[in-house]
């Protein structure tokens, strides 16, 4: 299980990048998220940083450093997530917090081992999800954000 805590139960589970784009009045969709991610990778070259350990590690480090990304922070420790849900805040102390959990992988059937992924993306270059040019391809790969998620 992975866990996430929100100080306000009414808040949706959104990435910092989604919140940032929404606050600025920009359209939200996979194409817009990819455009920002491509800019972040291109800009990183100017900063002397390159995602040599893979794009997911790059975005994780960016998020850790406070840059808005599409990643959503979670913890393996439910107590850490609970702390975020009840963290003291004058403006939010009167509302309910929210503790959310997700399973990290499907549990194998009894006496069976989980199957490894059929395809593991290589590090370097453009992020692997940027190669999927349209909504149909993304749905086939079960990739998307928000309304773009496969139904």
N, C-alpha and C positions, 0 to 999 in steps of 0.2 A: 504494500500500500504506500502511496504518497499522499501527503497532507498539505492543505493550504488553509490559512485563517484570514478572514476579512473582519475588519472592525464594524462593518455595516452589512447586515444580512440582505439588504436591498441591492447591494452592488453586484453587477454581473461579473463573471469570471472573464476578465479581459487582460490582454497583455499591455505593458506600458506603451508600446508603440501604437496599439489600437486606441488607447485612451488619449495619447498625444495627438494623433490624427483627428479624432473626433472633436477634441477640445478646440483644435485649430480650424474646424469646419471643413476638413477634407473628406472626400469620398472614401469609404472603407471597402476594401475588397482585396483579393489576392494580388491583382496587378499593382495596386498602390503599395502594398506591403513589400512586394518584390522590388519595386522601384526604389524604395527607401533602403532596402537591404543591399541592393547593387551599389547605391551611392555610398553606403557605409563601407563596403569593401573597397571601392575605388578611392575613397577619402583616406582609408587606412594606409594606402601606399604613400600618400603625402606625409603621413605621420610617422612613416618608417615601420609600420606594423603590417604583417601579412598573415592571413589565416593558415599558417603552415601545418597546424595540428588539426585542420578540418574546420569547416564553416560553423558547425554546431559549437565547437569549443570557442571559436572566435566570438560568436554571438553571446555565449555564456559569459565570457570575460567582459565583453562590452556591457552586458546587463549588470554584472557585478560592479563595474565602474560607474554605473548610473546612466548609461546611454539607453534610451528607449529601444526595446527589441520586441519581437513577437513571442519570445519565450515567456512562460508563466512560471513564477517561482513556487516551488514546492519543497517540502521537507520529508525525510524518511521518519522523522520524530514527531508524533502527534502533539507532544507537549510544546514543541517549538511553534507549530501551527496554532495551537490554542493560545499561546502567548500573543501572537499577532492578532488573533480574534478579540482578545480582551485588553490589549494594550491601552494604557490610560490616554485619554484624549478629551479635552474639555468639550469640544464640539460633537463628539460621538459617544460620550458616556451614557447618554439617554436612549441609545438605540441598541438593538440586539446585534451581537457579533454572529459570525457564521464559520463553522468548521466544516471543511469539505475533504473528502478522501476519494481517491481513485485507485483501482488496481493497476499495477505496472505491466502485467502481462496476463494472458489467459492461462488459467490453471490447466495443466494437462489432465487427461482422464487417468483414472487409477491405473497404476503399473505401466504408464507410458511416459516417455520423456518428451519435453517440448521440442518442436522442430526448430532448427535454426532459420534465420531469415534467408529467403531465396536470393536476395540481392543486397549487398552492403555497399553504399556509395563511397567512392574514393575521395580523399582529401585533396584540396588545392583547386584553384580555378573558381568557377561559378558554383554557387550552392546547388546541390543536386535537385532541389525542388524548383529551381529557376529554369530547369530544362523542360518543364512541362508547360507547353505554350498556351493551353486553353482549358476551360472549365471541364470539358469532357475528359481530357487526359487526366486532369487532377482528380476527378471523381473516380476514374478507373484505378488510380493509385491510392485512393482513399486519403487524399490530402486536401486540406483546406482550413479556413478559419471562419468561425461564425456561421453565417448562412451558406458559405461555400462548402461546408462539411457534407460528405455524402449522406444521403438519407436512407 
